[in-house]
Amino acid sequence: GALEQYLPSLELVNKKLPFGIAETGTCYQLSDQNLAGIGCSSEFTEASLVWFCSPRTSSQWLDHWTRQRLKWWRKFALSPSDFSSSELVEAELQDGASRGVKVTYRFPWGPEPLETLWNLGDSELLKTHGNAKAKLQCKDGRKLFVPQVIALSGNMDRGLLAYLFNSLQMEKKVSIKQRIHQRKVLKLHPTLAPIKVALDMGRGATVELRQVCEGLVTEFLEADISVWPGYLETMPQSLEQLHTKYDEMGVLFTVMISENTLENGLLVVRNRDTTIRETMHISEVKKYLQKYINAASNI
């Protein structure tokens, strides 16, 4: 699709290089035995970028995008070294490609490619447009030529699976009675965690506590902080059970509302990664959460 949109895109960039066209969509593939075993279908979401550049700079651009893509995957990983890149050998190159690189993740069963990058030269572009060289030409400086194509494609479903495997941790914790237990926690990067805050309440004046919770939910959602409304669940659970559940869900923070909140505005905020509980005033909690999430996004 991107190659077909080359000519309309030329007018947008005044026939100057380099430029790219990105797209996402649903694709289909032959069933992968490793992924089929954990419930993955042959349907997946693909994200792609087709980058048009001069013949002189095509190899440099392939190296540039390889570095950028590997840097992106590692940025959000708990164990960055599980992501790596490697050159494709000649037998692995697709037709028309002079070079190829793959970005892989080391799954428990072995490495699987997340993204593939190709230097396709100009052959695919020419074939798509009936070898009409004259109308395909554009400029890099004063020279006119048919651009080289750098193509990147990534399997986003497999990428999500890689982050889930990478983030799931088994940590030792010592109980009050000095017993060692395993703590399972999904340490998704704060930017990727779908739920930032779980909101729960202790025993007390149920109606009043729920009203406080509903007010906080509205405040968080207006600040684009996603919330899990645990206070609506009817099955009673201990604080330890709640923390275990939210750790396994990958929720960043648990906010506990109690009688103290009604009396003096104080609540307790627990951090998923450190398990530290902080007492703060209800008026400060939104700013505290925003500061943490924004800081993590800017790393």
Secondary structure per residue as TSV (DSSP state, phi and psi in degrees):
chain	resnum	aa	ss	phi	psi
A	1	G	-	360.0	-40.5
A	2	A	T	-65.4	-38.5
A	3	L	T	-65.5	-35.9
A	4	E	T	-68.0	-27.9
A	5	Q	T	-88.3	7.4
A	6	Y	H	-61.2	-49.9
A	7	L	H	-62.8	-47.3
A	8	P	H	-60.4	-33.9
A	9	S	H	-71.6	-28.2
A	10	L	H	-57.2	-39.0
A	11	E	H	-67.0	-32.8
A	12	L	H	-68.8	-30.5
A	13	V	T	-105.0	11.0
A	14	N	T	58.8	34.8
A	15	K	T	59.1	31.5
A	16	K	B	-110.9	142.4
A	17	L	S	-103.3	160.2
A	18	P	-	-88.8	162.6
A	19	F	E	-156.7	165.6
A	20	G	E	-140.5	161.8
A	21	I	E	-126.8	123.4
A	22	A	E	-111.0	149.0
A	23	E	E	-155.0	158.6
A	24	T	E	-132.5	154.6
A	25	G	E	-177.3	171.9
A	26	T	E	-86.1	132.6
A	27	C	E	-127.5	170.7
A	28	Y	E	-132.2	145.7
A	29	Q	-	-144.0	164.7
A	30	L	-	-63.5	144.7
A	31	S	-	-59.2	132.1
A	32	D	-	-91.6	118.5
A	33	Q	H	-59.2	-40.2
A	34	N	H	-65.2	-44.3
A	35	L	H	-77.7	-30.8
A	36	A	H	-62.5	-32.1
A	37	G	T	-66.8	-18.4
A	38	I	T	-115.8	26.1
A	39	G	T	87.5	15.2
A	40	C	-	-89.4	133.4
A	41	S	-	-90.3	178.8
A	42	S	S	-78.7	-8.8
A	43	E	E	-88.6	133.6
A	44	F	E	-148.8	163.5
A	45	T	E	-96.2	126.9
A	46	E	E	-111.5	137.2
A	47	A	E	-113.5	136.6
A	48	S	E	-140.8	156.2
A	49	L	E	-135.8	128.4
A	50	V	E	-110.8	119.9
A	51	W	E	-112.5	124.3
A	52	F	E	-102.9	128.6
A	53	C	E	-148.6	174.1
A	54	S	-	-77.6	154.7
A	55	P	G	-57.4	-34.3
A	56	R	G	-64.4	-31.4
A	57	T	G	-108.7	3.1
A	58	S	H	-60.7	-41.8
A	59	S	H	-66.3	-38.8
A	60	Q	H	-65.4	-38.2
A	61	W	H	-68.1	-36.0
A	62	L	H	-63.0	-42.7
A	63	D	H	-63.9	-41.3
A	64	H	H	-60.1	-49.5
A	65	W	H	-69.3	-30.7
A	66	T	H	-63.1	-45.4
A	67	R	H	-63.0	-43.8
A	68	Q	H	-64.9	-41.8
A	69	R	H	-70.1	-41.3
A	70	L	H	-65.3	-40.2
A	71	K	H	-61.1	-40.3
A	72	W	H	-64.0	-48.1
A	73	W	H	-62.1	-42.0
A	74	R	H	-71.7	-27.8
A	75	K	H	-57.7	-39.0
A	76	F	T	-98.5	5.9
A	77	A	-	-92.7	146.8
A	78	L	S	-78.2	-34.6
A	79	S	S	-122.7	84.8
A	80	P	G	-57.9	-29.8
A	81	S	G	-67.1	-13.6
A	82	D	G	-73.5	-14.1
A	83	F	E	-101.2	134.4
A	84	S	E	-149.0	168.3
A	85	S	E	-129.0	152.9
A	86	S	E	-154.9	150.1
A	87	E	E	-72.6	143.0
A	88	L	-	-81.1	140.4
A	89	V	-	-76.7	165.4
A	90	E	G	-56.7	-37.1
A	91	A	G	-67.2	-21.7
A	92	E	G	-90.4	-10.5
A	93	L	-	-70.0	139.0
A	94	Q	-	-79.6	164.0
A	95	D	T	-56.5	132.4
A	96	G	T	87.8	-9.0
A	97	A	-	-88.9	133.3
A	98	S	S	-90.4	-26.6
A	99	R	E	-146.8	155.1
A	100	G	E	-149.6	146.6
A	101	V	E	-135.5	144.7
A	102	K	E	-124.7	143.0
A	103	V	E	-103.3	123.0
A	104	T	E	-121.6	159.0
A	105	Y	E	-120.5	140.4
A	106	R	E	-88.3	93.1
A	107	F	E	-75.7	166.7
A	108	P	T	-57.2	-29.4
A	109	W	T	-92.8	-2.6
A	110	G	E	133.0	171.9
A	111	P	E	-71.2	141.2
A	112	E	E	-131.9	140.4
A	113	P	E	-73.5	135.9
A	114	L	E	-99.8	-38.0
A	115	E	E	-140.2	149.6
A	116	T	E	-128.0	136.9
A	117	L	E	-121.9	133.3
A	118	W	E	-127.2	144.5
A	119	N	E	-100.6	104.3
A	120	L	E	-94.8	1.5
A	121	G	E	63.9	-146.4
A	122	D	T	-112.2	-0.1
A	123	S	H	-63.9	-43.2
A	124	E	H	-66.5	-39.5
A	125	L	H	-65.5	-44.2
A	126	L	H	-62.9	-42.2
A	127	K	H	-64.4	-38.6
A	128	T	H	-64.2	-32.6
A	129	H	T	-112.5	29.5
A	130	G	T	61.3	34.5
A	131	N	T	57.5	28.4
A	132	A	-	-82.5	77.4
A	133	K	H	-57.9	-42.0
A	134	A	H	-58.7	-44.1
A	135	K	H	-81.9	-11.4
A	136	L	H	-90.1	-13.9
A	137	Q	-	-68.7	145.9
A	138	C	E	-146.5	-177.0
A	139	K	E	-113.8	142.5
A	140	D	E	-132.9	94.9
A	141	G	T	83.2	-128.1
A	142	R	T	-101.3	-16.7
A	143	K	E	-77.2	145.4
A	144	L	E	-109.3	135.6
A	145	F	E	-164.3	165.6
A	146	V	-	-79.4	125.1
A	147	P	-	-69.9	158.1
A	148	Q	E	-84.2	151.9
A	149	V	E	-113.2	122.1
A	150	I	E	-104.8	119.6
A	151	A	E	-114.1	128.0
A	152	L	E	-117.6	134.1
A	153	S	E	-140.4	136.7
A	154	G	E	-131.7	140.9
A	155	N	E	-88.7	103.1
A	156	M	H	-71.4	-30.1
A	157	D	H	-65.9	-43.6
A	158	R	H	-67.2	-33.7
A	159	G	H	-64.3	-41.6
A	160	L	H	-62.2	-42.3
A	161	L	H	-62.2	-38.4
A	162	A	H	-61.2	-44.0
A	163	Y	H	-66.9	-34.7
A	164	L	H	-65.8	-44.7
A	165	F	H	-64.5	-41.0
A	166	N	H	-67.3	-29.6
A	167	S	H	-92.7	-21.2
A	168	L	E	-74.7	117.8
A	169	Q	E	-122.3	146.1
A	170	M	E	-111.0	112.0
A	171	E	E	-114.9	146.4
A	172	K	E	-82.3	138.8
A	173	K	E	-136.9	147.9
A	174	V	E	-106.7	126.0
A	175	S	-	-79.2	174.2
A	176	I	T	-58.5	-32.4
A	177	K	T	-87.7	17.0
A	178	Q	S	64.5	26.1
A	179	R	-	-93.8	139.0
A	180	I	E	-91.1	125.9
A	181	H	E	-123.9	160.4
A	182	Q	E	-91.5	132.1
A	183	R	E	-111.0	118.7
A	184	K	E	-93.3	126.1
A	185	V	E	-141.8	134.1
A	186	L	E	-93.3	94.7
A	187	K	-	-86.8	59.8
A	188	L	-	-63.4	143.4
A	189	H	-	-55.2	141.5
A	190	P	T	-52.1	-32.9
A	191	T	T	-69.8	-33.4
A	192	L	T	-90.4	-22.3
A	193	A	-	-59.1	119.1
A	194	P	S	-66.9	-29.1
A	195	I	-	-119.4	121.0
A	196	K	-	-87.1	-35.5
A	197	V	E	-137.3	136.5
A	198	A	E	-106.7	131.4
A	199	L	E	-112.2	118.3
A	200	D	E	-132.5	169.5
A	201	M	E	-139.2	150.2
A	202	G	-	-86.7	-169.5
A	203	R	S	-74.6	150.1
A	204	G	S	153.4	-152.8
A	205	A	-	-72.0	93.7
A	206	T	H	-54.7	-47.7
A	207	V	H	-60.9	-47.8
A	208	E	H	-65.1	-41.2
A	209	L	H	-64.5	-39.7
A	210	R	H	-64.7	-37.7
A	211	Q	H	-62.7	-40.2
A	212	V	H	-62.9	-44.5
A	213	C	H	-60.6	-44.6
A	214	E	H	-63.2	-37.4
A	215	G	H	-64.1	-40.7
A	216	L	H	-67.9	-39.5
A	217	V	H	-58.1	-47.6
A	218	T	H	-59.2	-44.0
A	219	E	H	-63.6	-43.9
A	220	F	H	-65.8	-46.0
A	221	L	H	-63.3	-36.7
A	222	E	H	-64.6	-25.4
A	223	A	T	-95.0	12.7
A	224	D	T	61.3	34.4
A	225	I	-	-105.2	113.6
A	226	S	-	-71.4	141.4
A	227	V	E	-129.0	139.8
A	228	W	E	-102.0	115.0
A	229	P	-	-81.7	71.9
A	230	G	G	-62.5	-24.1
A	231	Y	G	-66.1	-14.6
A	232	L	G	-85.2	-13.8
A	233	E	-	-73.7	138.0
A	234	T	-	-92.2	-20.2
A	235	M	S	-76.6	120.3
A	236	P	-	-68.3	135.6
A	237	Q	-	-135.5	147.6
A	238	S	-	-73.0	165.4
A	239	L	H	-60.9	-38.4
A	240	E	H	-63.9	-41.8
A	241	Q	H	-64.5	-39.6
A	242	L	H	-63.4	-45.2
A	243	H	H	-62.9	-40.7
A	244	T	H	-61.0	-46.1
A	245	K	H	-62.4	-47.1
A	246	Y	H	-70.5	-32.2
A	247	D	H	-62.8	-41.1
A	248	E	H	-71.7	-24.6
A	249	M	H	-81.9	-13.5
A	250	G	T	82.4	15.9
A	251	V	-	-68.7	131.3
A	252	L	S	-68.7	-45.2
A	253	F	E	-135.0	145.2
A	254	T	E	-113.0	124.9
A	255	V	E	-108.3	121.6
A	256	M	E	-107.5	122.6
A	257	I	E	-97.3	139.7
A	258	S	-	-145.6	-174.7
A	259	E	H	-57.3	-33.5
A	260	N	H	-57.2	-37.5
A	261	T	H	-62.6	-40.1
A	262	L	H	-69.3	-34.3
A	263	E	H	-80.1	-47.3
A	264	N	H	-134.1	9.4
A	265	G	S	79.0	10.9
A	266	L	E	-93.0	140.2
A	267	L	E	-136.7	172.0
A	268	V	E	-115.6	131.2
A	269	V	E	-116.5	123.9
A	270	R	E	-109.6	132.5
A	271	N	E	-88.9	128.7
A	272	R	T	-58.8	-43.2
A	273	D	T	-80.6	-35.9
A	274	T	T	-99.1	-17.2
A	275	T	-	62.8	10.0
A	276	I	-	-75.3	136.9
A	277	R	E	-107.5	127.5
A	278	E	E	-116.6	137.7
A	279	T	E	-95.7	128.1
A	280	M	E	-146.9	166.7
A	281	H	E	-78.2	146.5
A	282	I	T	-58.6	-27.7
A	283	S	T	-74.0	-14.7
A	284	E	T	-99.5	-14.9
A	285	V	H	-67.2	-41.1
A	286	K	H	-61.4	-45.8
A	287	K	H	-62.7	-39.3
A	288	Y	H	-62.0	-46.4
A	289	L	H	-66.6	-44.0
A	290	Q	H	-60.0	-42.2
A	291	K	H	-62.4	-43.2
A	292	Y	H	-66.1	-48.2
A	293	I	H	-65.8	-42.5
A	294	N	H	-65.9	-39.2
A	295	A	H	-62.6	-40.7
A	296	A	H	-67.0	-34.7
A	297	S	H	-70.7	-25.5
A	298	N	T	-92.7	3.2
A	299	I	-	-66.5	360.0
